[in-house]
Amino acid sequence: MKTKSINFKKYSSFKIGSEVAVALLEDDFSSIENYYLIGSCNNTLVGTNPPPLMMLSKMYDYIKIEGNMLKVGGATPSGKSSFVL
């Protein structure tokens, strides 16, 4: 499983937090039951001994049309404007 090192201090409006290795969820859902799924870390306060954390990988950042459905991935930022109809 891949991990990403995140400095939570950068995402907190209080500028507090530590650097933590966070697992990236890709397509293997078999190991997620021991993790807490987090979002984009905005104002997520993490202590010095956090529980196992996981976030969606970039493979879940998409906007696409399939048939008559618009599909938006769970890791797509709400302000993403690169998609034009």
N, C-alpha and C positions, 0 to 999 in steps of 0.2 A: 504494500500500500504506500502510495506517495504521500509526502507531507510537505507542508509549507510553513515557514517560520513567519509569524505575524507579531509585530510590535503593537500591542493593543493601546499603548500610549498615543500613537498617531491617530487613532480612531475615536478617542474619548474626548468629549468637550472639556473635561476636567484635566486632561493631559496626564492621567495616571494609568498605570498598568504595566505589565511585564511582557517580555518576548516569549512566545509559546509556540511549540511545534503543533500544528493542526493537521489532522489527516484529511486527505482530499477524497471525496466520494466520486468515483467514476462509474463503472458499470458493475462492480462487485458489491452486491447488497448483502452478502452473507455475514459480514463482520460489523454491521452498524448497530447491533443491539447494545453494545457496551459504550457507545459514544453519545454525546449531546450534539445535536445538529445546530449550528449557529448560522446566522446570515452574514451580512457584509461587515459585521463587527462594529457598526456605528453605536457608540455609547454602551458597548458590552464591557463590563468591568470584570477583570480576571485577576485573581489573587496569585500568590507565589506558588501554590500547589493546586492547580486547577484539575478538574476531572478530564477524562479524555474528550477532546473536542474534534468535530468534523465539520467540513463545509463542502458545498458543491463545487466540483471542478469546473473549468472553463468549457467543458463539453456540454454543460447545461446553460450556456449563454448563447441563445439563438432566438431569432424571430424568423418564422417561415410560414409560407402558405402551402397547405397540403389539401388539394381538392377545394372544398368550400370552407375550410377551417383555417383560422389564424392560430399558430402555435407559438407560445412564448415560453422559453426555458426558465426554470426556477432560479437560475443564477444571473438572469438578465437584469441589468440595472434599470430602475424605473425611468431614468432620464435618457435612456438610449434612444437616439434619434436617427440612426443610420439607415433605418428601414423606410422606404418610400413606396406607397401604393401606386 
